[in-house]
Amino acid sequence: MAHILIMPRQGNTVESCIITDWKVKEGEAVTPETIVCEVETDKASFEVPAGATGIVLKLLHEAGDDVPVLKPIAVIGAAGENWKVALSQENTRGIVLRVGTEAQNGEKLENRNEKLEKGTKGKTTDLNSSSLRVSVSLREINVDNSISPRAKNLAGKEALSLDKLSGTGPGGRIIERDVEAALQGRPPLTTAAKAAGQGAIPTVGYAAGSGLGGRITAADLAASSEDGPPYFTDPFTETPIKGIRKIIAERMSKSLAESAQFTLNSSAPASKLQEFRSGVKTQEILAEELGLSKITINDLILFAVARTIPRFPYMNAHKIGDTIRTFERLHLAVAVDTPRGLMVPVIRNADRLSLAQISSEAKRLAGACQNGTVNPDELSGSTFTVSNLGSLGVTSFTPVINAPEVAILGVCNIEMKPVAPPPGDCNSTVRFEPQIGFSLTINHEAVDGAPAARFLMALCDAVAHIDLLLAAG
């Protein structure tokens, strides 16, 4: 009997994986240990073994596809075996089990918004009943599953054409979230334009209409031609938002939507930071012996954060519902830019680590993220996050909180700023000194502005006197 290879679940929070590369071809012989493909999540990359001996009868997806976990990705069986029959039998078993269970509970079908037929709702159903098996199979075959009713209603209401819209539901079915995503890429329509469009307006090709707020009006539609509407933009390339980029977008949007975020900006003298780095370079042998030869400005900032946070425990917390959970230990997350997108590995117990240990762990985690070998467990469980854009010349920005944390620190670049002479010093003039910028975003539901400002002021003071902080250990 053919073996249906499914997309494995890599962690409880992973909903889908991207197939980055197929390692086998259709018709190729495999063993249970043969690596069939490589997949990646928002956390890391993994290899998927065949799990059975046989011939690769069918690869069900292309490289680059974003596949939900526990869904079939390949069929492995005997030479000449009909892969469609095997896949159909697997799907039928899943349908019978799902519908039978939900008929007992009177619940909705999984991934559907359709209720069970009145005759089965609330009744105990025998999963071995041939009548149930036949009725379910016929129901699945006879119903048009290309688009869900709710998706169809929304598309009709918004005059959206579904001709070129691809679905993310089971079997490629267009569901409501697909229509909502398509509408986000199209300017809004006036009521008259919706009525005139009659479900035939595509999702692309429209930059903005002539109506209020860029809305497409009925006149805009009437002025359209085969070459496109008069407000058609210059040639462009569309890239679907999927995989890691999609997950990042969803998390950032959710973070902003579910918390009251605002940002405080400040700066600290950076002379001591620069002096330490210069000393490391000039004393290479001693620095190597002390394990400090590869210390960076960012490492020093992480060390300063790790030593300052314990004095302000309300910054080292999670907001979960109506509860604030404050942690004794600091698990410091560090934002890392990788070819696959933003990743945030965690330095465990950072408040107990030395500068050399923090530096070593930060570099190890960043390297693992960039080459795709990071352990998923190293990407969760943080209590405070640091994001550094200083090397890119950013002077100020608004970092988005890594929920459910209550704060995130943005590190900016070092620039020369004017500094006034001390009060009462009439002989000195304004001078320019290097200053490093910080942008602290907090969740105002959990932390007020004044306490956050006190933490930021203490951090700036720690950075300004980093030599004393290092001497204290």
Phi, psi and omega in degrees: 000141183295149179256124178267113179274125182253160176290118183290153176270120181254080181100154185290336183265356182276123182257337180204162178226150177262129175281109183275330183196133173272132180264351180230166177240161177297136182093355182273140178281141182223161172244171181303332183270353182296130177284118183273318182202167172249137179231160178222149174245190175288353185254314185195178178255149181218155174257141182247117178280161183294319179080000180200160177264135179160202180250139175288103183281323183202134169261118191273352181219161177267158173299134183101347180287144176262109189249130176300147179295151179069014175259147181299138176238340180200159177238128181238129182198200180279153179302132179086353180290143182280108183291331180294320179296315180298316180293321179297319178296321178295316180296320181296318178300319179295322180293314182298314180299316183294312183291320179299316180295317184285335175293324178293322184269347183068030182262179178280155175298144178299132179065017178231162174243026181256131179281154176295154179301149187305325183291338183256341185296128175081358182259151175283129186239135178277117182295340181269001182292126180293329180294321177295316181300317181291315184295320179294316181298317180294322180297318179293325184283320189276340182275137178285108183263012184290334180209137179283156180302319181293322177295319180296319180295317180294318180297319179294320180297324183262009179056041184263130176281134181257007186302318185249016182271129178263148183258154178248004178281181179304131179067022180080016181293137177280122180242176189301320182294334177292319179293319179297320179295321179293323181292332178293335180269006181235140178300152179293156180250149171286166180299320180293323179293322178298318180293323181285330183289325177049047174074018185244010183269123183287176181268347183235164176096000182240114180276309179192152178264183181268359181278180181300130180069022179081013181291144176281127181258170177297326178294323177298317180295321181294330181277355181291154177226183179296337179277358180110166181292159181298341180260020177295138183278175174296166179307142182216167177242132178258132177238118180300139176274109182209176178061222184298319180300320179293318180295318178299316180299317181295319181292317180295317180297317180294321180299314181289326183286333188252008178214153181268090187263139168211160191241137173251139181241139178206180178212160181226149175302134184251008183300317182293325176299312182292323178296320179297315179297320178295321179296323178296320182290322183280336179246060187298318183295312179296318179298322179295318180296327181272357181074027184244008187294336183251018181293134179246171175301320181297322177299319179295322178295316179299320178296317179297319177297315182297330180271341182268323184306316182303336178281347182227070187301335180294346176274343183256068190211166173241145170254115181237104183064236179260021182237140173251122182254111182262135187255146177282322182259148178263118173252100193269116178271143181233117181293131182234127177276121180234164177301337182263359180124182183289131175230150186228082178287164189239129173270108184287141176051046183299332181292347180256359185264151174281173177300315181297321180291319178297316180298315181296316181291321179298318180289322179297314182293319179297318178297319179294324178293317184289330179259004173080018182252008183294142177285133180305328180293340180275003182245018180214164177090018180280156178242346178202146185234144175238131178236121186249115175246012183298324181293344179263010175081014182283129182265339179191142176203176181243090178294145181264133185299138176274085185302146008270017177300161183256357181201157174213140181255126173261131180255127183254188185277171175262127179220158180282129180229149179289139179234126181285152178293159179301151179302135179088351179270100184272349184269342182266161178239172178296135180233162179255132180227152178290133179230138176256133184269150176228139176236112183253116176260133180234158172269109186293347175290336184247330184228132177276166184297316183294312176300322178295320179295324178294319176298315182296322179294319179294322178294317178298322178293321178296321179291319180297331180240048183299331179297319178290323179296319178292323180294326179284345179083000000 
